[in-house]
C-alpha cells in the first residue's frame, strides 16, 4: 500500500472540511494515517463531539492497517456475522 505524505494528508483534511461545509452536515473529526496506521494529520471541527476524536483516529488506523475503506471493512464484518466491537 502506498503511504500518504504530510502535504497530501493536509489537502485531504481540507477537502473533507470543505465537503462537510458544502453538504451542510454536522461538524466532524477527520484523521489521516500513513500506510502503517500512524496518525499524520487530524482536525476536530468546531462543535464536533469530543467522542468523535478517538473514533476518527481508530477508523483511520483500521482502514490503513486493513488496506480497505471503513465501509468495506464494515461489509466484511457483516458478511462474516462478526460483531463490530470484535
N, CA, C and O atoms as a CHARMM CRD file, in Angstrom:
* protein
*
  344
    1    1 UNK  N      0.84500  -1.17500   0.00000 PROA 1      0.00000
    2    1 UNK  CA     0.00000   0.00000   0.00000 PROA 1      0.00000
    3    1 UNK  C      0.89100   1.23900   0.00000 PROA 1      0.00000
    4    1 UNK  O      1.89000   1.29800   0.71700 PROA 1      0.00000
    5    2 UNK  N      0.52500   2.20600  -0.79600 PROA 2      0.00000
    6    2 UNK  CA     1.27100   3.44800  -0.83900 PROA 2      0.00000
    7    2 UNK  C      0.95700   4.29400   0.38300 PROA 2      0.00000
    8    2 UNK  O     -0.16800   4.29400   0.88200 PROA 2      0.00000
    9    3 UNK  N      1.95500   5.00700   0.85300 PROA 3      0.00000
   10    3 UNK  CA     1.73900   5.87300   2.00200 PROA 3      0.00000
   11    3 UNK  C      1.36200   7.27600   1.53800 PROA 3      0.00000
   12    3 UNK  O      1.54600   7.63600   0.37600 PROA 3      0.00000
   13    4 UNK  N      0.84600   8.03600   2.45200 PROA 4      0.00000
   14    4 UNK  CA     0.41100   9.40800   2.19300 PROA 4      0.00000
   15    4 UNK  C      1.45100  10.35100   2.78500 PROA 4      0.00000
   16    4 UNK  O      1.93600  10.12900   3.89400 PROA 4      0.00000
   17    5 UNK  N      1.78900  11.39700   2.05200 PROA 5      0.00000
   18    5 UNK  CA     2.71200  12.39900   2.58200 PROA 5      0.00000
   19    5 UNK  C      1.93500  13.37000   3.47700 PROA 5      0.00000
   20    5 UNK  O      0.70500  13.41500   3.44100 PROA 5      0.00000
   21    6 UNK  N      2.65600  14.12800   4.26300 PROA 6      0.00000
   22    6 UNK  CA     2.01900  15.12400   5.11800 PROA 6      0.00000
   23    6 UNK  C      1.26900  16.15100   4.27000 PROA 6      0.00000
   24    6 UNK  O      0.16100  16.55700   4.61800 PROA 6      0.00000
   25    7 UNK  N      1.86000  16.56000   3.18400 PROA 7      0.00000
   26    7 UNK  CA     1.22000  17.52700   2.29200 PROA 7      0.00000
   27    7 UNK  C     -0.10300  16.97100   1.74900 PROA 7      0.00000
   28    7 UNK  O     -1.10600  17.68400   1.70600 PROA 7      0.00000
   29    8 UNK  N     -0.10300  15.72000   1.34000 PROA 8      0.00000
   30    8 UNK  CA    -1.32000  15.09300   0.83300 PROA 8      0.00000
   31    8 UNK  C     -2.36500  14.95700   1.94400 PROA 8      0.00000
   32    8 UNK  O     -3.55700  15.16900   1.72100 PROA 8      0.00000
   33    9 UNK  N     -1.89900  14.60400   3.13500 PROA 9      0.00000
   34    9 UNK  CA    -2.80700  14.45000   4.27100 PROA 9      0.00000
   35    9 UNK  C     -3.49100  15.77400   4.58800 PROA 9      0.00000
   36    9 UNK  O     -4.69200  15.80900   4.85600 PROA 9      0.00000
   37   10 UNK  N     -2.73800  16.84600   4.55700 PROA 10     0.00000
   38   10 UNK  CA    -3.32700  18.16500   4.82500 PROA 10     0.00000
   39   10 UNK  C     -4.37700  18.51600   3.77600 PROA 10     0.00000
   40   10 UNK  O     -5.43700  19.04900   4.10400 PROA 10     0.00000
   41   11 UNK  N     -4.07700  18.21800   2.51900 PROA 11     0.00000
   42   11 UNK  CA    -5.04600  18.50200   1.44800 PROA 11     0.00000
   43   11 UNK  C     -6.31000  17.65300   1.61200 PROA 11     0.00000
   44   11 UNK  O     -7.41700  18.13000   1.36200 PROA 11     0.00000
   45   12 UNK  N     -6.14100  16.39600   2.03100 PROA 12     0.00000
   46   12 UNK  CA    -7.28900  15.53100   2.25500 PROA 12     0.00000
   47   12 UNK  C     -8.18000  16.07000   3.37100 PROA 12     0.00000
   48   12 UNK  O     -9.40600  16.07300   3.25300 PROA 12     0.00000
   49   13 UNK  N     -7.56000  16.52100   4.44400 PROA 13     0.00000
   50   13 UNK  CA    -8.32500  17.08600   5.55800 PROA 13     0.00000
   51   13 UNK  C     -9.05400  18.34900   5.10700 PROA 13     0.00000
   52   13 UNK  O    -10.23200  18.52800   5.41700 PROA 13     0.00000
   53   14 UNK  N     -8.37100  19.21300   4.38700 PROA 14     0.00000
   54   14 UNK  CA    -9.00200  20.43400   3.88300 PROA 14     0.00000
   55   14 UNK  C    -10.18600  20.10000   2.97200 PROA 14     0.00000
   56   14 UNK  O    -11.23400  20.74300   3.03800 PROA 14     0.00000
   57   15 UNK  N    -10.00500  19.09800   2.13100 PROA 15     0.00000
   58   15 UNK  CA   -11.08600  18.67100   1.22900 PROA 15     0.00000
   59   15 UNK  C    -12.26300  18.12700   2.04400 PROA 15     0.00000
   60   15 UNK  O    -13.41900  18.41600   1.73200 PROA 15     0.00000
   61   16 UNK  N    -11.97700  17.35000   3.07800 PROA 16     0.00000
   62   16 UNK  CA   -13.02700  16.81500   3.94000 PROA 16     0.00000
   63   16 UNK  C    -13.81200  17.90600   4.62500 PROA 16     0.00000
   64   16 UNK  O    -15.03900  17.84400   4.69600 PROA 16     0.00000
   65   17 UNK  N    -13.11400  18.90800   5.13100 PROA 17     0.00000
   66   17 UNK  CA   -13.79000  20.04000   5.77700 PROA 17     0.00000
   67   17 UNK  C    -14.68100  20.76500   4.77200 PROA 17     0.00000
   68   17 UNK  O    -15.80300  21.15400   5.09500 PROA 17     0.00000
   69   18 UNK  N    -14.18000  20.94200   3.56600 PROA 18     0.00000
   70   18 UNK  CA   -14.97700  21.60600   2.52900 PROA 18     0.00000
   71   18 UNK  C    -16.23400  20.80500   2.19800 PROA 18     0.00000
   72   18 UNK  O    -17.30200  21.38600   2.00500 PROA 18     0.00000
   73   19 UNK  N    -16.11900  19.48500   2.13000 PROA 19     0.00000
   74   19 UNK  CA   -17.28500  18.64500   1.86100 PROA 19     0.00000
   75   19 UNK  C    -18.33600  18.78500   2.95900 PROA 19     0.00000
   76   19 UNK  O    -19.53200  18.86100   2.67700 PROA 19     0.00000
   77   20 UNK  N    -17.88600  18.81800   4.20200 PROA 20     0.00000
   78   20 UNK  CA   -18.81700  18.98900   5.32400 PROA 20     0.00000
   79   20 UNK  C    -19.55400  20.31700   5.18900 PROA 20     0.00000
   80   20 UNK  O    -20.77000  20.37500   5.36900 PROA 20     0.00000
   81   21 UNK  N    -18.82600  21.37400   4.87500 PROA 21     0.00000
   82   21 UNK  CA   -19.45500  22.69100   4.71000 PROA 21     0.00000
   83   21 UNK  C    -20.40400  22.69800   3.51200 PROA 21     0.00000
   84   21 UNK  O    -21.52000  23.20900   3.60700 PROA 21     0.00000
   85   22 UNK  N    -19.96600  22.13400   2.38700 PROA 22     0.00000
   86   22 UNK  CA   -20.78900  22.13100   1.17800 PROA 22     0.00000
   87   22 UNK  C    -22.08600  21.34900   1.37100 PROA 22     0.00000
   88   22 UNK  O    -23.14100  21.74700   0.87500 PROA 22     0.00000
   89   23 UNK  N    -21.99800  20.24600   2.08900 PROA 23     0.00000
   90   23 UNK  CA   -23.17600  19.38900   2.29000 PROA 23     0.00000
   91   23 UNK  C    -23.98400  19.79400   3.51400 PROA 23     0.00000
   92   23 UNK  O    -25.03400  19.22000   3.80400 PROA 23     0.00000
   93   24 UNK  N    -23.47700  20.79100   4.22300 PROA 24     0.00000
   94   24 UNK  CA   -24.15300  21.33100   5.40700 PROA 24     0.00000
   95   24 UNK  C    -24.51700  20.23700   6.40400 PROA 24     0.00000
   96   24 UNK  O    -25.65000  20.15000   6.87900 PROA 24     0.00000
   97   25 UNK  N    -23.52300  19.40600   6.70600 PROA 25     0.00000
   98   25 UNK  CA   -23.72600  18.35700   7.69600 PROA 25     0.00000
   99   25 UNK  C    -23.03400  18.74500   8.99400 PROA 25     0.00000
  100   25 UNK  O    -22.28200  19.71900   9.03900 PROA 25     0.00000
  101   26 UNK  N    -23.28700  17.99000  10.02800 PROA 26     0.00000
  102   26 UNK  CA   -22.73600  18.29700  11.34900 PROA 26     0.00000
  103   26 UNK  C    -21.21600  18.23800  11.32500 PROA 26     0.00000
  104   26 UNK  O    -20.63600  17.47800  10.54900 PROA 26     0.00000
  105   27 UNK  N    -20.56300  19.03900  12.17400 PROA 27     0.00000
  106   27 UNK  CA   -19.09600  19.04300  12.25500 PROA 27     0.00000
  107   27 UNK  C    -18.56500  17.66100  12.62400 PROA 27     0.00000
  108   27 UNK  O    -19.20100  16.90500  13.35800 PROA 27     0.00000
  109   28 UNK  N    -17.39400  17.35800  12.10100 PROA 28     0.00000
  110   28 UNK  CA   -16.78500  16.04400  12.29900 PROA 28     0.00000
  111   28 UNK  C    -15.31600  16.17600  12.68500 PROA 28     0.00000
  112   28 UNK  O    -14.73400  17.26000  12.64500 PROA 28     0.00000
  113   29 UNK  N    -14.74400  15.05000  13.05500 PROA 29     0.00000
  114   29 UNK  CA   -13.29800  14.93700  13.22400 PROA 29     0.00000
  115   29 UNK  C    -12.77400  14.15700  12.02800 PROA 29     0.00000
  116   29 UNK  O    -13.41100  13.20600  11.57500 PROA 29     0.00000
  117   30 UNK  N    -11.62200  14.55600  11.52000 PROA 30     0.00000
  118   30 UNK  CA   -11.00900  13.88700  10.37600 PROA 30     0.00000
  119   30 UNK  C     -9.59400  13.46400  10.74000 PROA 30     0.00000
  120   30 UNK  O     -8.81200  14.25600  11.26700 PROA 30     0.00000
  121   31 UNK  N     -9.27600  12.21200  10.45300 PROA 31     0.00000
  122   31 UNK  CA    -7.94700  11.67500  10.73000 PROA 31     0.00000
  123   31 UNK  C     -7.37800  11.05200   9.46600 PROA 31     0.00000
  124   31 UNK  O     -8.08800  10.38200   8.71600 PROA 31     0.00000
  125   32 UNK  N     -6.10200  11.27600   9.24000 PROA 32     0.00000
  126   32 UNK  CA    -5.39800  10.67200   8.11300 PROA 32     0.00000
  127   32 UNK  C     -4.17300   9.96100   8.67900 PROA 32     0.00000
  128   32 UNK  O     -3.37600  10.55500   9.40600 PROA 32     0.00000
  129   33 UNK  N     -4.03400   8.68500   8.33600 PROA 33     0.00000
  130   33 UNK  CA    -2.88100   7.89800   8.78600 PROA 33     0.00000
  131   33 UNK  C     -2.01300   7.52600   7.59900 PROA 33     0.00000
  132   33 UNK  O     -2.45900   7.53300   6.45200 PROA 33     0.00000
  133   34 UNK  N     -0.75200   7.20000   7.90100 PROA 34     0.00000
  134   34 UNK  CA     0.11800   6.67000   6.85000 PROA 34     0.00000
  135   34 UNK  C     -0.21800   5.18800   6.64600 PROA 34     0.00000
  136   34 UNK  O     -1.12100   4.66100   7.29600 PROA 34     0.00000
  137   35 UNK  N      0.50000   4.52800   5.75500 PROA 35     0.00000
  138   35 UNK  CA     0.20300   3.13200   5.42300 PROA 35     0.00000
  139   35 UNK  C      0.35700   2.19700   6.61400 PROA 35     0.00000
  140   35 UNK  O     -0.23700   1.11800   6.62700 PROA 35     0.00000
  141   36 UNK  N      1.13200   2.58000   7.60000 PROA 36     0.00000
  142   36 UNK  CA     1.31800   1.74900   8.79300 PROA 36     0.00000
  143   36 UNK  C      0.26000   2.01300   9.86000 PROA 36     0.00000
  144   36 UNK  O      0.21300   1.31800  10.87500 PROA 36     0.00000
  145   37 UNK  N     -0.57400   2.99900   9.63600 PROA 37     0.00000
  146   37 UNK  CA    -1.62900   3.31300  10.58500 PROA 37     0.00000
  147   37 UNK  C     -1.26400   4.39100  11.58800 PROA 37     0.00000
  148   37 UNK  O     -2.01100   4.63600  12.53500 PROA 37     0.00000
  149   38 UNK  N     -0.11900   5.04000  11.38800 PROA 38     0.00000
  150   38 UNK  CA     0.28400   6.10600  12.30800 PROA 38     0.00000
  151   38 UNK  C     -0.31400   7.43500  11.85500 PROA 38     0.00000
  152   38 UNK  O     -0.30300   7.77000  10.67100 PROA 38     0.00000
  153   39 UNK  N     -0.82700   8.17200  12.81500 PROA 39     0.00000
  154   39 UNK  CA    -1.51500   9.42800  12.54300 PROA 39     0.00000
  155   39 UNK  C     -0.58400  10.45400  11.89100 PROA 39     0.00000
  156   39 UNK  O      0.50600  10.73200  12.38900 PROA 39     0.00000
  157   40 UNK  N     -1.04000  11.00400  10.77200 PROA 40     0.00000
  158   40 UNK  CA    -0.30400  12.06000  10.06700 PROA 40     0.00000
  159   40 UNK  C     -0.95700  13.42200  10.26500 PROA 40     0.00000
  160   40 UNK  O     -0.28000  14.43100  10.46400 PROA 40     0.00000
  161   41 UNK  N     -2.27400  13.42800  10.20800 PROA 41     0.00000
  162   41 UNK  CA    -2.99200  14.69400  10.26500 PROA 41     0.00000
  163   41 UNK  C     -4.34900  14.45900  10.91800 PROA 41     0.00000
  164   41 UNK  O     -5.01100  13.45500  10.65800 PROA 41     0.00000
  165   42 UNK  N     -4.74700  15.38900  11.76000 PROA 42     0.00000
  166   42 UNK  CA    -6.01600  15.29000  12.45800 PROA 42     0.00000
  167   42 UNK  C     -6.61000  16.68400  12.60800 PROA 42     0.00000
  168   42 UNK  O     -5.89300  17.66500  12.80800 PROA 42     0.00000
  169   43 UNK  N     -7.92900  16.75200  12.50600 PROA 43     0.00000
  170   43 UNK  CA    -8.61300  18.01400  12.75800 PROA 43     0.00000
  171   43 UNK  C     -9.96200  17.70800  13.41100 PROA 43     0.00000
  172   43 UNK  O    -10.66300  16.77100  13.02800 PROA 43     0.00000
  173   44 UNK  N    -10.29700  18.51700  14.39700 PROA 44     0.00000
  174   44 UNK  CA   -11.62000  18.46700  15.01000 PROA 44     0.00000
  175   44 UNK  C    -12.29700  19.79100  14.68800 PROA 44     0.00000
  176   44 UNK  O    -11.87500  20.85100  15.15000 PROA 44     0.00000
  177   45 UNK  N    -13.34600  19.71000  13.89300 PROA 45     0.00000
  178   45 UNK  CA   -14.05900  20.91700  13.50700 PROA 45     0.00000
  179   45 UNK  C    -14.74100  21.51300  14.73100 PROA 45     0.00000
  180   45 UNK  O    -15.06200  20.79500  15.67800 PROA 45     0.00000
  181   46 UNK  N    -14.96200  22.82000  14.71400 PROA 46     0.00000
  182   46 UNK  CA   -15.67700  23.48700  15.79800 PROA 46     0.00000
  183   46 UNK  C    -16.99500  22.75600  16.05400 PROA 46     0.00000
  184   46 UNK  O    -17.73900  22.44600  15.12400 PROA 46     0.00000
  185   47 UNK  N    -17.26700  22.49100  17.31600 PROA 47     0.00000
  186   47 UNK  CA   -18.50700  21.85300  17.76100 PROA 47     0.00000
  187   47 UNK  C    -18.63700  20.37200  17.41000 PROA 47     0.00000
  188   47 UNK  O    -19.70000  19.78500  17.61700 PROA 47     0.00000
  189   48 UNK  N    -17.58000  19.75900  16.88300 PROA 48     0.00000
  190   48 UNK  CA   -17.62600  18.30600  16.67500 PROA 48     0.00000
  191   48 UNK  C    -17.59800  17.63200  18.04600 PROA 48     0.00000
  192   48 UNK  O    -16.88300  18.08600  18.93900 PROA 48     0.00000
  193   49 UNK  N    -18.35900  16.56400  18.22500 PROA 49     0.00000
  194   49 UNK  CA   -18.40000  15.90200  19.52400 PROA 49     0.00000
  195   49 UNK  C    -17.01100  15.39000  19.94900 PROA 49     0.00000
  196   49 UNK  O    -16.23200  14.90700  19.12800 PROA 49     0.00000
  197   50 UNK  N    -16.73300  15.50700  21.22400 PROA 50     0.00000
  198   50 UNK  CA   -15.44100  15.04900  21.73600 PROA 50     0.00000
  199   50 UNK  C    -15.24600  13.55500  21.50200 PROA 50     0.00000
  200   50 UNK  O    -14.12900  13.10900  21.24200 PROA 50     0.00000
  201   51 UNK  N    -16.31700  12.78800  21.59100 PROA 51     0.00000
  202   51 UNK  CA   -16.19500  11.33700  21.39100 PROA 51     0.00000
  203   51 UNK  C    -15.74400  10.99800  19.97100 PROA 51     0.00000
  204   51 UNK  O    -15.24900   9.89900  19.72100 PROA 51     0.00000
  205   52 UNK  N    -15.91200  11.93600  19.04800 PROA 52     0.00000
  206   52 UNK  CA   -15.51700  11.70400  17.65800 PROA 52     0.00000
  207   52 UNK  C    -14.00900  11.66600  17.47200 PROA 52     0.00000
  208   52 UNK  O    -13.52200  11.11600  16.48400 PROA 52     0.00000
  209   53 UNK  N    -13.26300  12.24100  18.40400 PROA 53     0.00000
  210   53 UNK  CA   -11.80400  12.28000  18.27500 PROA 53     0.00000
  211   53 UNK  C    -11.24300  10.86800  18.17900 PROA 53     0.00000
  212   53 UNK  O    -10.57900  10.52200  17.20200 PROA 53     0.00000
  213   54 UNK  N    -11.50700  10.07200  19.17400 PROA 54     0.00000
  214   54 UNK  CA   -10.96200   8.70700  19.19700 PROA 54     0.00000
  215   54 UNK  C    -11.55800   7.84900  18.09300 PROA 54     0.00000
  216   54 UNK  O    -10.85900   7.03000  17.49600 PROA 54     0.00000
  217   55 UNK  N    -12.85000   8.03100  17.81600 PROA 55     0.00000
  218   55 UNK  CA   -13.49700   7.25100  16.76000 PROA 55     0.00000
  219   55 UNK  C    -12.82400   7.50900  15.41900 PROA 55     0.00000
  220   55 UNK  O    -12.51400   6.56300  14.69500 PROA 55     0.00000
  221   56 UNK  N    -12.59300   8.78000  15.07700 PROA 56     0.00000
  222   56 UNK  CA   -11.96800   9.13000  13.80100 PROA 56     0.00000
  223   56 UNK  C    -10.55700   8.55300  13.70100 PROA 56     0.00000
  224   56 UNK  O    -10.15600   8.04800  12.65300 PROA 56     0.00000
  225   57 UNK  N     -9.81500   8.63400  14.79200 PROA 57     0.00000
  226   57 UNK  CA    -8.44600   8.12900  14.76900 PROA 57     0.00000
  227   57 UNK  C     -8.41500   6.60900  14.64300 PROA 57     0.00000
  228   57 UNK  O     -7.57400   6.06400  13.92900 PROA 57     0.00000
  229   58 UNK  N     -9.31600   5.92900  15.32500 PROA 58     0.00000
  230   58 UNK  CA    -9.35300   4.46200  15.23600 PROA 58     0.00000
  231   58 UNK  C     -9.83400   3.99100  13.86300 PROA 58     0.00000
  232   58 UNK  O     -9.35000   2.98700  13.34100 PROA 58     0.00000
  233   59 UNK  N    -10.79000   4.72400  13.27900 PROA 59     0.00000
  234   59 UNK  CA   -11.26300   4.36100  11.94800 PROA 59     0.00000
  235   59 UNK  C    -10.14400   4.51800  10.91900 PROA 59     0.00000
  236   59 UNK  O     -9.98000   3.66900  10.04300 PROA 59     0.00000
  237   60 UNK  N     -9.38000   5.59800  11.02400 PROA 60     0.00000
  238   60 UNK  CA    -8.27000   5.81200  10.09000 PROA 60     0.00000
  239   60 UNK  C     -7.21100   4.73400  10.26600 PROA 60     0.00000
  240   60 UNK  O     -6.67700   4.22600   9.28000 PROA 60     0.00000
  241   61 UNK  N     -6.90200   4.37900  11.50800 PROA 61     0.00000
  242   61 UNK  CA    -5.92100   3.32800  11.79300 PROA 61     0.00000
  243   61 UNK  C     -6.36900   1.99500  11.18100 PROA 61     0.00000
  244   61 UNK  O     -5.59300   1.31100  10.51400 PROA 61     0.00000
  245   62 UNK  N     -7.62300   1.64600  11.42100 PROA 62     0.00000
  246   62 UNK  CA    -8.14300   0.37600  10.92200 PROA 62     0.00000
  247   62 UNK  C     -8.13100   0.33900   9.39800 PROA 62     0.00000
  248   62 UNK  O     -7.73300  -0.66300   8.80400 PROA 62     0.00000
  249   63 UNK  N     -8.56100   1.41800   8.76800 PROA 63     0.00000
  250   63 UNK  CA    -8.57400   1.47100   7.30500 PROA 63     0.00000
  251   63 UNK  C     -7.16600   1.29900   6.73900 PROA 63     0.00000
  252   63 UNK  O     -6.96800   0.57600   5.76300 PROA 63     0.00000
  253   64 UNK  N     -6.19800   1.96200   7.35200 PROA 64     0.00000
  254   64 UNK  CA    -4.81500   1.86800   6.87500 PROA 64     0.00000
  255   64 UNK  C     -4.25200   0.46800   7.09100 PROA 64     0.00000
  256   64 UNK  O     -3.64700  -0.10100   6.18300 PROA 64     0.00000
  257   65 UNK  N     -4.44500  -0.08600   8.27100 PROA 65     0.00000
  258   65 UNK  CA    -3.88400  -1.39800   8.59500 PROA 65     0.00000
  259   65 UNK  C     -4.54200  -2.53400   7.82800 PROA 65     0.00000
  260   65 UNK  O     -3.89100  -3.51900   7.48100 PROA 65     0.00000
  261   66 UNK  N     -5.84900  -2.38800   7.56500 PROA 66     0.00000
  262   66 UNK  CA    -6.57500  -3.42900   6.83000 PROA 66     0.00000
  263   66 UNK  C     -6.46900  -3.23000   5.32100 PROA 66     0.00000
  264   66 UNK  O     -6.78000  -4.13800   4.54900 PROA 66     0.00000
  265   67 UNK  N     -6.03000  -2.04900   4.90100 PROA 67     0.00000
  266   67 UNK  CA    -5.89000  -1.78400   3.47200 PROA 67     0.00000
  267   67 UNK  C     -7.22400  -1.68200   2.75100 PROA 67     0.00000
  268   67 UNK  O     -7.33800  -2.04000   1.57800 PROA 67     0.00000
  269   68 UNK  N     -8.23000  -1.19000   3.46300 PROA 68     0.00000
  270   68 UNK  CA    -9.55200  -1.04900   2.86200 PROA 68     0.00000
  271   68 UNK  C    -10.29700   0.10900   3.51300 PROA 68     0.00000
  272   68 UNK  O     -9.92700   0.58100   4.58800 PROA 68     0.00000
  273   69 UNK  N    -11.33800   0.55100   2.85100 PROA 69     0.00000
  274   69 UNK  CA   -12.13600   1.63500   3.40900 PROA 69     0.00000
  275   69 UNK  C    -12.91600   1.14500   4.62100 PROA 69     0.00000
  276   69 UNK  O    -13.07800  -0.05700   4.83100 PROA 69     0.00000
  277   70 UNK  N    -13.39300   2.09600   5.41300 PROA 70     0.00000
  278   70 UNK  CA   -14.21500   1.74200   6.56700 PROA 70     0.00000
  279   70 UNK  C    -15.46700   1.00300   6.11200 PROA 70     0.00000
  280   70 UNK  O    -15.88500   0.03300   6.74500 PROA 70     0.00000
  281   71 UNK  N    -16.06100   1.45600   5.02400 PROA 71     0.00000
  282   71 UNK  CA   -17.26400   0.79700   4.50200 PROA 71     0.00000
  283   71 UNK  C    -16.98400  -0.64500   4.10300 PROA 71     0.00000
  284   71 UNK  O    -17.76800  -1.54000   4.41900 PROA 71     0.00000
  285   72 UNK  N    -15.87200  -0.87600   3.40800 PROA 72     0.00000
  286   72 UNK  CA   -15.51300  -2.24300   3.00500 PROA 72     0.00000
  287   72 UNK  C    -15.25300  -3.12500   4.23100 PROA 72     0.00000
  288   72 UNK  O    -15.62700  -4.29800   4.25100 PROA 72     0.00000
  289   73 UNK  N    -14.62000  -2.55800   5.23300 PROA 73     0.00000
  290   73 UNK  CA   -14.35700  -3.31000   6.46400 PROA 73     0.00000
  291   73 UNK  C    -15.67800  -3.65600   7.15300 PROA 73     0.00000
  292   73 UNK  O    -15.85700  -4.77200   7.64100 PROA 73     0.00000
  293   74 UNK  N    -16.59500  -2.69700   7.18900 PROA 74     0.00000
  294   74 UNK  CA   -17.90200  -2.94800   7.79200 PROA 74     0.00000
  295   74 UNK  C    -18.63400  -4.07300   7.05600 PROA 74     0.00000
  296   74 UNK  O    -19.21400  -4.95700   7.68600 PROA 74     0.00000
  297   75 UNK  N    -18.60600  -4.03800   5.73500 PROA 75     0.00000
  298   75 UNK  CA   -19.25300  -5.09200   4.94300 PROA 75     0.00000
  299   75 UNK  C    -18.63300  -6.45800   5.23900 PROA 75     0.00000
  300   75 UNK  O    -19.33600  -7.46700   5.29100 PROA 75     0.00000
  301   76 UNK  N    -17.33500  -6.48100   5.43000 PROA 76     0.00000
  302   76 UNK  CA   -16.64100  -7.73500   5.76000 PROA 76     0.00000
  303   76 UNK  C    -17.13700  -8.27700   7.10000 PROA 76     0.00000
  304   76 UNK  O    -17.34400  -9.48200   7.24500 PROA 76     0.00000
  305   77 UNK  N    -17.32600  -7.39400   8.07500 PROA 77     0.00000
  306   77 UNK  CA   -17.84800  -7.81500   9.37700 PROA 77     0.00000
  307   77 UNK  C    -19.27000  -8.34400   9.24000 PROA 77     0.00000
  308   77 UNK  O    -19.61600  -9.37400   9.82000 PROA 77     0.00000
  309   78 UNK  N    -20.08900  -7.63700   8.47300 PROA 78     0.00000
  310   78 UNK  CA   -21.47900  -8.05300   8.28500 PROA 78     0.00000
  311   78 UNK  C    -21.54100  -9.41600   7.60300 PROA 78     0.00000
  312   78 UNK  O    -22.29900 -10.28900   8.02700 PROA 78     0.00000
  313   79 UNK  N    -20.74700  -9.60300   6.54800 PROA 79     0.00000
  314   79 UNK  CA   -20.75200 -10.87300   5.81600 PROA 79     0.00000
  315   79 UNK  C    -20.29000 -12.03600   6.69400 PROA 79     0.00000
  316   79 UNK  O    -20.78100 -13.15700   6.56400 PROA 79     0.00000
  317   80 UNK  N    -19.34500 -11.75700   7.58400 PROA 80     0.00000
  318   80 UNK  CA   -18.84200 -12.79100   8.46200 PROA 80     0.00000
  319   80 UNK  C    -19.62800 -12.91400   9.75400 PROA 80     0.00000
  320   80 UNK  O    -19.26700 -13.69400  10.63600 PROA 80     0.00000
  321   81 UNK  N    -20.72400 -12.12900   9.86800 PROA 81     0.00000
  322   81 UNK  CA   -21.53600 -12.11700  11.08200 PROA 81     0.00000
  323   81 UNK  C    -20.67700 -11.87200  12.33000 PROA 81     0.00000
  324   81 UNK  O    -20.87300 -12.49900  13.37100 PROA 81     0.00000
  325   82 UNK  N    -19.73200 -10.95400  12.19600 PROA 82     0.00000
  326   82 UNK  CA   -18.80100 -10.60700  13.27100 PROA 82     0.00000
  327   82 UNK  C    -19.28000  -9.32200  13.95200 PROA 82     0.00000
  328   82 UNK  O    -19.55400  -8.33100  13.27500 PROA 82     0.00000
  329   83 UNK  N    -19.38300  -9.33000  15.28600 PROA 83     0.00000
  330   83 UNK  CA   -19.80300  -8.10900  15.97800 PROA 83     0.00000
  331   83 UNK  C    -18.81700  -6.96600  15.72000 PROA 83     0.00000
  332   83 UNK  O    -17.61200  -7.19500  15.61800 PROA 83     0.00000
  333   84 UNK  N    -19.32600  -5.74300  15.61400 PROA 84     0.00000
  334   84 UNK  CA   -18.48500  -4.57800  15.32100 PROA 84     0.00000
  335   84 UNK  C    -17.42000  -4.37900  16.38700 PROA 84     0.00000
  336   84 UNK  O    -16.30100  -3.98300  16.05900 PROA 84     0.00000
  337   85 UNK  N    -17.72300  -4.63400  17.62600 PROA 85     0.00000
  338   85 UNK  CA   -16.76700  -4.45300  18.71200 PROA 85     0.00000
  339   85 UNK  C    -15.63600  -5.46700  18.73300 PROA 85     0.00000
  340   85 UNK  O    -14.69000  -5.32300  19.50700 PROA 85     0.00000
  341   86 UNK  N    -15.72400  -6.49900  17.88500 PROA 86     0.00000
  342   86 UNK  CA   -14.69800  -7.52700  17.84300 PROA 86     0.00000
  343   86 UNK  C    -13.38800  -6.96000  17.42100 PROA 86     0.00000
  344   86 UNK  O    -12.40000  -7.68900  17.33100 PROA 86     0.00000
